[in-house]
Amino acid sequence: MCLFCKIVNKEIPANIILENDDFLAFHDINPKAPIHILAIPKKHVDSFHTADGELMSKMTSFIQNVAKEVNIDKSGYRVITNIGENGGQEVKHLHFHILGGAKLKWEHFSDADPQGHF
């Protein structure tokens, strides 16, 4: 069972922000912004690449509600999902990073290794 499935099953504690029958949102333990929340489906899905449209439709509304819950819906926020090893996915369970609470920079590509793909 993956780390996030254990959080869903309440086997591992998390600082939960919002939860419904299908999704869970909780604070990231290694925040990259003043507000850094992870939103996950409760049902295990490996990544965005394997998610279906119905799940993503529901996930969109859930993420919007999370942004409202933490008061970043008006000031702005960033939503990121990493897919696969080269995309930086560390936990093989679909999750979206919701970052806000400050004017966010875009510097994390400075250490990227293009691996001859350009």
CNS distance restraints for C-alpha pairs under 8 A (distance, minus, plus):
assign (resid   1 and name CA) (resid   5 and name CA) 6.23 0.50 0.50
assign (resid   1 and name CA) (resid   6 and name CA) 6.77 0.50 0.50
assign (resid   2 and name CA) (resid   6 and name CA) 6.40 0.50 0.50
assign (resid   2 and name CA) (resid  91 and name CA) 7.58 0.50 0.50
assign (resid   2 and name CA) (resid  92 and name CA) 7.38 0.50 0.50
assign (resid   2 and name CA) (resid  93 and name CA) 7.34 0.50 0.50
assign (resid   3 and name CA) (resid   7 and name CA) 6.49 0.50 0.50
assign (resid   3 and name CA) (resid  91 and name CA) 7.25 0.50 0.50
assign (resid   4 and name CA) (resid   8 and name CA) 6.20 0.50 0.50
assign (resid   4 and name CA) (resid  40 and name CA) 7.85 0.50 0.50
assign (resid   4 and name CA) (resid  91 and name CA) 7.73 0.50 0.50
assign (resid   4 and name CA) (resid  93 and name CA) 6.70 0.50 0.50
assign (resid   5 and name CA) (resid   9 and name CA) 6.15 0.50 0.50
assign (resid   5 and name CA) (resid  42 and name CA) 7.09 0.50 0.50
assign (resid   5 and name CA) (resid  43 and name CA) 7.88 0.50 0.50
assign (resid   5 and name CA) (resid  44 and name CA) 6.79 0.50 0.50
assign (resid   6 and name CA) (resid  10 and name CA) 6.13 0.50 0.50
assign (resid   6 and name CA) (resid  11 and name CA) 5.05 0.50 0.50
assign (resid   6 and name CA) (resid  12 and name CA) 5.73 0.50 0.50
assign (resid   7 and name CA) (resid  11 and name CA) 5.82 0.50 0.50
assign (resid   7 and name CA) (resid  12 and name CA) 4.89 0.50 0.50
assign (resid   7 and name CA) (resid  13 and name CA) 6.31 0.50 0.50
assign (resid   7 and name CA) (resid  14 and name CA) 6.65 0.50 0.50
assign (resid   8 and name CA) (resid  24 and name CA) 7.26 0.50 0.50
assign (resid   8 and name CA) (resid  42 and name CA) 5.98 0.50 0.50
assign (resid  14 and name CA) (resid  26 and name CA) 6.26 0.50 0.50
assign (resid  14 and name CA) (resid  27 and name CA) 7.25 0.50 0.50
assign (resid  15 and name CA) (resid  26 and name CA) 5.29 0.50 0.50
assign (resid  15 and name CA) (resid  27 and name CA) 5.61 0.50 0.50
assign (resid  16 and name CA) (resid  24 and name CA) 7.35 0.50 0.50
assign (resid  16 and name CA) (resid  25 and name CA) 5.83 0.50 0.50
assign (resid  16 and name CA) (resid  26 and name CA) 4.11 0.50 0.50
assign (resid  16 and name CA) (resid  27 and name CA) 6.63 0.50 0.50
assign (resid  17 and name CA) (resid  24 and name CA) 7.91 0.50 0.50
assign (resid  17 and name CA) (resid  25 and name CA) 5.48 0.50 0.50
assign (resid  17 and name CA) (resid  26 and name CA) 5.12 0.50 0.50
assign (resid  17 and name CA) (resid  27 and name CA) 7.14 0.50 0.50
assign (resid  17 and name CA) (resid  66 and name CA) 7.38 0.50 0.50
assign (resid  17 and name CA) (resid  69 and name CA) 7.69 0.50 0.50
assign (resid  18 and name CA) (resid  24 and name CA) 6.04 0.50 0.50
assign (resid  18 and name CA) (resid  25 and name CA) 5.20 0.50 0.50
assign (resid  18 and name CA) (resid  26 and name CA) 7.10 0.50 0.50
assign (resid  18 and name CA) (resid  66 and name CA) 6.50 0.50 0.50
assign (resid  18 and name CA) (resid  69 and name CA) 7.75 0.50 0.50
assign (resid  19 and name CA) (resid  23 and name CA) 5.78 0.50 0.50
assign (resid  19 and name CA) (resid  24 and name CA) 4.48 0.50 0.50
assign (resid  19 and name CA) (resid  25 and name CA) 6.24 0.50 0.50
assign (resid  20 and name CA) (resid  24 and name CA) 6.63 0.50 0.50
assign (resid  21 and name CA) (resid  42 and name CA) 7.80 0.50 0.50
assign (resid  22 and name CA) (resid  41 and name CA) 5.85 0.50 0.50
assign (resid  22 and name CA) (resid  42 and name CA) 5.43 0.50 0.50
assign (resid  22 and name CA) (resid  43 and name CA) 7.20 0.50 0.50
assign (resid  23 and name CA) (resid  39 and name CA) 7.05 0.50 0.50
assign (resid  23 and name CA) (resid  40 and name CA) 5.65 0.50 0.50
assign (resid  23 and name CA) (resid  41 and name CA) 4.37 0.50 0.50
assign (resid  23 and name CA) (resid  42 and name CA) 5.12 0.50 0.50
assign (resid  23 and name CA) (resid  59 and name CA) 7.49 0.50 0.50
assign (resid  23 and name CA) (resid  62 and name CA) 7.33 0.50 0.50
assign (resid  24 and name CA) (resid  39 and name CA) 5.73 0.50 0.50
assign (resid  24 and name CA) (resid  40 and name CA) 5.44 0.50 0.50
assign (resid  24 and name CA) (resid  41 and name CA) 6.38 0.50 0.50
assign (resid  24 and name CA) (resid  42 and name CA) 6.51 0.50 0.50
assign (resid  25 and name CA) (resid  37 and name CA) 6.48 0.50 0.50
assign (resid  25 and name CA) (resid  38 and name CA) 5.44 0.50 0.50
assign (resid  25 and name CA) (resid  39 and name CA) 4.24 0.50 0.50
assign (resid  25 and name CA) (resid  40 and name CA) 6.36 0.50 0.50
assign (resid  25 and name CA) (resid  66 and name CA) 7.26 0.50 0.50
assign (resid  26 and name CA) (resid  37 and name CA) 5.41 0.50 0.50
assign (resid  26 and name CA) (resid  38 and name CA) 5.46 0.50 0.50
assign (resid  26 and name CA) (resid  39 and name CA) 6.71 0.50 0.50
assign (resid  27 and name CA) (resid  31 and name CA) 7.85 0.50 0.50
assign (resid  27 and name CA) (resid  35 and name CA) 7.88 0.50 0.50
assign (resid  27 and name CA) (resid  36 and name CA) 5.99 0.50 0.50
assign (resid  27 and name CA) (resid  37 and name CA) 4.35 0.50 0.50
assign (resid  27 and name CA) (resid  38 and name CA) 6.15 0.50 0.50
assign (resid  28 and name CA) (resid  36 and name CA) 5.70 0.50 0.50
assign (resid  28 and name CA) (resid  37 and name CA) 5.26 0.50 0.50
assign (resid  28 and name CA) (resid  38 and name CA) 5.92 0.50 0.50
assign (resid  31 and name CA) (resid  35 and name CA) 7.24 0.50 0.50
assign (resid  31 and name CA) (resid  36 and name CA) 5.30 0.50 0.50
assign (resid  32 and name CA) (resid  36 and name CA) 6.43 0.50 0.50
assign (resid  32 and name CA) (resid  99 and name CA) 7.56 0.50 0.50
assign (resid  33 and name CA) (resid  99 and name CA) 5.90 0.50 0.50
assign (resid  33 and name CA) (resid 100 and name CA) 6.18 0.50 0.50
assign (resid  33 and name CA) (resid 101 and name CA) 6.91 0.50 0.50
assign (resid  33 and name CA) (resid 102 and name CA) 7.16 0.50 0.50
assign (resid  33 and name CA) (resid 104 and name CA) 7.61 0.50 0.50
assign (resid  34 and name CA) (resid  99 and name CA) 7.62 0.50 0.50
assign (resid  34 and name CA) (resid 100 and name CA) 6.44 0.50 0.50
assign (resid  34 and name CA) (resid 101 and name CA) 5.24 0.50 0.50
assign (resid  34 and name CA) (resid 102 and name CA) 6.68 0.50 0.50
assign (resid  35 and name CA) (resid  98 and name CA) 7.61 0.50 0.50
assign (resid  35 and name CA) (resid  99 and name CA) 5.48 0.50 0.50
assign (resid  35 and name CA) (resid 100 and name CA) 5.07 0.50 0.50
assign (resid  35 and name CA) (resid 101 and name CA) 5.39 0.50 0.50
assign (resid  36 and name CA) (resid  97 and name CA) 6.64 0.50 0.50
assign (resid  36 and name CA) (resid  98 and name CA) 5.60 0.50 0.50
assign (resid  36 and name CA) (resid  99 and name CA) 4.59 0.50 0.50
assign (resid  36 and name CA) (resid 100 and name CA) 6.72 0.50 0.50
assign (resid  37 and name CA) (resid  97 and name CA) 5.77 0.50 0.50
assign (resid  37 and name CA) (resid  98 and name CA) 5.06 0.50 0.50
assign (resid  37 and name CA) (resid  99 and name CA) 6.58 0.50 0.50
assign (resid  38 and name CA) (resid  95 and name CA) 6.21 0.50 0.50
assign (resid  38 and name CA) (resid  96 and name CA) 5.48 0.50 0.50
assign (resid  38 and name CA) (resid  97 and name CA) 4.78 0.50 0.50
assign (resid  38 and name CA) (resid  98 and name CA) 6.17 0.50 0.50
assign (resid  39 and name CA) (resid  63 and name CA) 6.85 0.50 0.50
assign (resid  39 and name CA) (resid  95 and name CA) 5.52 0.50 0.50
assign (resid  39 and name CA) (resid  96 and name CA) 5.15 0.50 0.50
assign (resid  39 and name CA) (resid  97 and name CA) 6.65 0.50 0.50
assign (resid  39 and name CA) (resid  98 and name CA) 7.43 0.50 0.50
assign (resid  40 and name CA) (resid  93 and name CA) 7.70 0.50 0.50
assign (resid  40 and name CA) (resid  94 and name CA) 6.12 0.50 0.50
assign (resid  40 and name CA) (resid  95 and name CA) 4.64 0.50 0.50
assign (resid  40 and name CA) (resid  96 and name CA) 6.61 0.50 0.50
assign (resid  41 and name CA) (resid  45 and name CA) 7.48 0.50 0.50
assign (resid  41 and name CA) (resid  59 and name CA) 7.54 0.50 0.50
assign (resid  41 and name CA) (resid  94 and name CA) 7.01 0.50 0.50
assign (resid  41 and name CA) (resid  95 and name CA) 7.41 0.50 0.50
assign (resid  44 and name CA) (resid  93 and name CA) 6.11 0.50 0.50
assign (resid  44 and name CA) (resid  94 and name CA) 7.45 0.50 0.50
assign (resid  45 and name CA) (resid  50 and name CA) 6.85 0.50 0.50
assign (resid  45 and name CA) (resid  51 and name CA) 6.45 0.50 0.50
assign (resid  45 and name CA) (resid  92 and name CA) 8.00 0.50 0.50
assign (resid  45 and name CA) (resid  93 and name CA) 5.49 0.50 0.50
assign (resid  45 and name CA) (resid  94 and name CA) 5.53 0.50 0.50
assign (resid  46 and name CA) (resid  50 and name CA) 6.49 0.50 0.50
assign (resid  46 and name CA) (resid  51 and name CA) 7.82 0.50 0.50
assign (resid  46 and name CA) (resid  92 and name CA) 5.07 0.50 0.50
assign (resid  46 and name CA) (resid  93 and name CA) 4.45 0.50 0.50
assign (resid  46 and name CA) (resid  94 and name CA) 5.43 0.50 0.50
assign (resid  47 and name CA) (resid  51 and name CA) 6.47 0.50 0.50
assign (resid  47 and name CA) (resid  82 and name CA) 7.90 0.50 0.50
assign (resid  47 and name CA) (resid  83 and name CA) 5.95 0.50 0.50
assign (resid  47 and name CA) (resid  84 and name CA) 7.61 0.50 0.50
assign (resid  47 and name CA) (resid  92 and name CA) 6.50 0.50 0.50
assign (resid  47 and name CA) (resid  93 and name CA) 5.76 0.50 0.50
assign (resid  47 and name CA) (resid  94 and name CA) 4.23 0.50 0.50
assign (resid  47 and name CA) (resid  95 and name CA) 7.44 0.50 0.50
assign (resid  48 and name CA) (resid  81 and name CA) 7.29 0.50 0.50
assign (resid  48 and name CA) (resid  82 and name CA) 7.98 0.50 0.50
assign (resid  48 and name CA) (resid  83 and name CA) 6.50 0.50 0.50
assign (resid  48 and name CA) (resid  94 and name CA) 5.93 0.50 0.50
assign (resid  49 and name CA) (resid  83 and name CA) 6.98 0.50 0.50
assign (resid  51 and name CA) (resid  55 and name CA) 6.70 0.50 0.50
assign (resid  51 and name CA) (resid  56 and name CA) 6.97 0.50 0.50
assign (resid  51 and name CA) (resid  94 and name CA) 7.96 0.50 0.50
assign (resid  52 and name CA) (resid  56 and name CA) 6.42 0.50 0.50
assign (resid  53 and name CA) (resid  57 and name CA) 6.03 0.50 0.50
assign (resid  54 and name CA) (resid  58 and name CA) 6.49 0.50 0.50
assign (resid  55 and name CA) (resid  59 and name CA) 6.04 0.50 0.50
assign (resid  56 and name CA) (resid  60 and name CA) 6.06 0.50 0.50
assign (resid  57 and name CA) (resid  61 and name CA) 6.98 0.50 0.50
assign (resid  58 and name CA) (resid  62 and name CA) 6.39 0.50 0.50
assign (resid  59 and name CA) (resid  63 and name CA) 6.09 0.50 0.50
assign (resid  60 and name CA) (resid  64 and name CA) 6.29 0.50 0.50
assign (resid  61 and name CA) (resid  65 and name CA) 6.23 0.50 0.50
assign (resid  62 and name CA) (resid  66 and name CA) 6.25 0.50 0.50
assign (resid  63 and name CA) (resid  67 and name CA) 6.31 0.50 0.50
assign (resid  63 and name CA) (resid  98 and name CA) 7.79 0.50 0.50
assign (resid  64 and name CA) (resid  68 and name CA) 6.43 0.50 0.50
assign (resid  64 and name CA) (resid  73 and name CA) 7.35 0.50 0.50
assign (resid  65 and name CA) (resid  69 and name CA) 6.09 0.50 0.50
assign (resid  66 and name CA) (resid  70 and name CA) 6.40 0.50 0.50
assign (resid  67 and name CA) (resid  71 and name CA) 6.05 0.50 0.50
assign (resid  67 and name CA) (resid  72 and name CA) 5.26 0.50 0.50
assign (resid  67 and name CA) (resid  73 and name CA) 4.96 0.50 0.50
assign (resid  67 and name CA) (resid  77 and name CA) 7.75 0.50 0.50
assign (resid  67 and name CA) (resid  98 and name CA) 7.73 0.50 0.50
assign (resid  68 and name CA) (resid  72 and name CA) 6.18 0.50 0.50
assign (resid  68 and name CA) (resid  73 and name CA) 5.07 0.50 0.50
assign (resid  71 and name CA) (resid  75 and name CA) 7.93 0.50 0.50
assign (resid  72 and name CA) (resid  76 and name CA) 5.63 0.50 0.50
assign (resid  72 and name CA) (resid  77 and name CA) 6.32 0.50 0.50
assign (resid  72 and name CA) (resid 100 and name CA) 6.33 0.50 0.50
assign (resid  72 and name CA) (resid 101 and name CA) 6.53 0.50 0.50
assign (resid  73 and name CA) (resid  77 and name CA) 7.08 0.50 0.50
assign (resid  75 and name CA) (resid 101 and name CA) 7.77 0.50 0.50
assign (resid  76 and name CA) (resid 100 and name CA) 6.63 0.50 0.50
assign (resid  77 and name CA) (resid  98 and name CA) 6.78 0.50 0.50
assign (resid  77 and name CA) (resid  99 and name CA) 5.50 0.50 0.50
assign (resid  77 and name CA) (resid 100 and name CA) 4.50 0.50 0.50
assign (resid  77 and name CA) (resid 101 and name CA) 7.50 0.50 0.50
assign (resid  78 and name CA) (resid  97 and name CA) 7.72 0.50 0.50
assign (resid  78 and name CA) (resid  98 and name CA) 5.71 0.50 0.50
assign (resid  78 and name CA) (resid  99 and name CA) 5.11 0.50 0.50
assign (resid  78 and name CA) (resid 100 and name CA) 6.46 0.50 0.50
assign (resid  79 and name CA) (resid  96 and name CA) 6.31 0.50 0.50
assign (resid  79 and name CA) (resid  97 and name CA) 5.51 0.50 0.50
assign (resid  79 and name CA) (resid  98 and name CA) 4.75 0.50 0.50
assign (resid  79 and name CA) (resid  99 and name CA) 6.54 0.50 0.50
assign (resid  80 and name CA) (resid  96 and name CA) 5.46 0.50 0.50
assign (resid  80 and name CA) (resid  97 and name CA) 5.05 0.50 0.50
assign (resid  80 and name CA) (resid  98 and name CA) 6.76 0.50 0.50
assign (resid  81 and name CA) (resid  89 and name CA) 7.92 0.50 0.50
assign (resid  81 and name CA) (resid  94 and name CA) 7.68 0.50 0.50
assign (resid  81 and name CA) (resid  95 and name CA) 6.18 0.50 0.50
assign (resid  81 and name CA) (resid  96 and name CA) 4.74 0.50 0.50
assign (resid  81 and name CA) (resid  97 and name CA) 6.26 0.50 0.50
assign (resid  82 and name CA) (resid  87 and name CA) 5.03 0.50 0.50
assign (resid  82 and name CA) (resid  88 and name CA) 5.48 0.50 0.50
assign (resid  82 and name CA) (resid  89 and name CA) 4.75 0.50 0.50
assign (resid  82 and name CA) (resid  95 and name CA) 7.94 0.50 0.50
assign (resid  82 and name CA) (resid  96 and name CA) 7.86 0.50 0.50
assign (resid  83 and name CA) (resid  87 and name CA) 4.89 0.50 0.50
assign (resid  83 and name CA) (resid  88 and name CA) 6.65 0.50 0.50
assign (resid  83 and name CA) (resid  89 and name CA) 5.28 0.50 0.50
assign (resid  84 and name CA) (resid  88 and name CA) 6.38 0.50 0.50
assign (resid  84 and name CA) (resid  89 and name CA) 5.16 0.50 0.50
assign (resid  84 and name CA) (resid  92 and name CA) 7.97 0.50 0.50
assign (resid  85 and name CA) (resid  89 and name CA) 5.60 0.50 0.50
assign (resid  85 and name CA) (resid  90 and name CA) 7.37 0.50 0.50
assign (resid 100 and name CA) (resid 104 and name CA) 7.17 0.50 0.50
assign (resid 108 and name CA) (resid 112 and name CA) 7.77 0.50 0.50
assign (resid 114 and name CA) (resid 118 and name CA) 6.94 0.50 0.50
